[in-house]
Amino acid sequence: MLELFKRNTPLKCKRCGAISKNLSSDGICENCLSELKTCASTVATNISKQLKNTYNDMHTKRQEERDTATKEHDKYTAEVVTTDFHHYKPTDKPLSLLEILFLWYINGHSVKNPNIAFYWTSEYHIGSFKDVICSLINMKYLTLSDYKFNMTKCKLTELKVVLQRYNLPISGNKPDLIKRLTDSVSAEQLAEAFNNSYFQITEKGNSIISKYEHIIYYHQYRNTLDPRLNLHSVDSLYKETTRKSVEEFFIDYHTTAMYDYWNTQKYGAARNALLSIAEIYFRLPQYEQALAKFLSISYLDMTGLDNCTAYRTSIDEIDIDLLQFAPGIISYIVICLRNLDATVQDLPEAFNLAVANIDVPSSVYSKQEVLCMLTEAIVATWET
């Protein structure tokens, strides 16, 4: 009777105080529920609009910044083309890391068509190319090329045209053609025939470049290295250590970074640090070491571990359909196997050895399951 009385007794809505027999489990009447749903829908719509407007504003801002950088880049390039670099006053001052890197980069570029990459403006913000080049020439790190250098920049067809002009044979490779010209034609005639001017690094320039190979390596492969690195941090870290090679320095750095990331549960970043190591070995080339790293990466990619792992309550939150091998990693593995004169039959031993000491806090697939799936992917790529 008491329960029946409670069910038939009108209750007050906790929100508006209205009497109602039909309240939600939270004690809210139907009218208030309807208002709250409408309010929530309006808020969601407004948030969506705000996010869209923010995205559009950011996109517009980025495009404006890129347009500005493009105009600056074109202006700086035009200044190079129209500048007479033959007259300079020798001077001397310490070079910045950017100037050293630009010295290495500009070597061999045409004066009249330098074709300077956009990243010098958009990424490095180096400023006026003309000012940097003038400074390098003034300090005798850079000069304008002579006919001997110009000949090395010519195509075979261009060399053959000059050979035919002096009734000389046109057979042979490029070094043969250049030697034939220098042996048979006067320096004055060659200087007139090969008068396209290029920027040429001097002996003094080569001397300083040889001391900063770590900066050049970073520049060339910066998109495959730890994003925390930059020119100055690389230079500082490199000078603090003694290494046999630039590659060894970057391998050691990324090994330390990988463990740092792993111990702080940034598994995605740790995986990428391992990828940096693998690609360094691949470029050396040391295919056995590279293969072991790429196989380890293929296993990690199928565990479901990433930078968000620490925030999950269970492994069930991972969308299994999103787990797949990176096509680039599969290609790397195939190339390594072929260069080691190995086959797909050698894959199980190499894989088990590579992942033997990898202990993960959780994994969607076991090591054996990953090996089976990886073998299928390797076979499919191998056959194509």
Secondary structure, DSSP 8 states (H G I E B T S, - for coil): -HHHHHHHS-EE-TTT--EES-B-TTS-BHHHHHHHHHHHHHHHHHHHHHHHHHHHHHHHHHHHHHHHHHHHHHHHHHHHHH--TT----------HHHHHHHHHHTT-BSS-----THHHHTS----HHHHHHHHHHTTSEEE--HHHHHHHS-HHHHHHHHHHTT----S-HHHHHHHHHHHS-HHHHHHHS---BEEE-HHHHHHHGGGHHHHHHHHHGGGS-TT--HHHHHHHHHHS--S-HHHHHHHHHHHHHHHHHHTT-HHHHHHHHHHHHHHHHHTT-HHHHHHHHHHHHHHHTTT--TTGGG-S-GGGS-GGG----HHHHHHHHHHHHHTT--GGGHHHHHHHHHTT---S--SS-HHHHHHHHHHHHHHHHH-
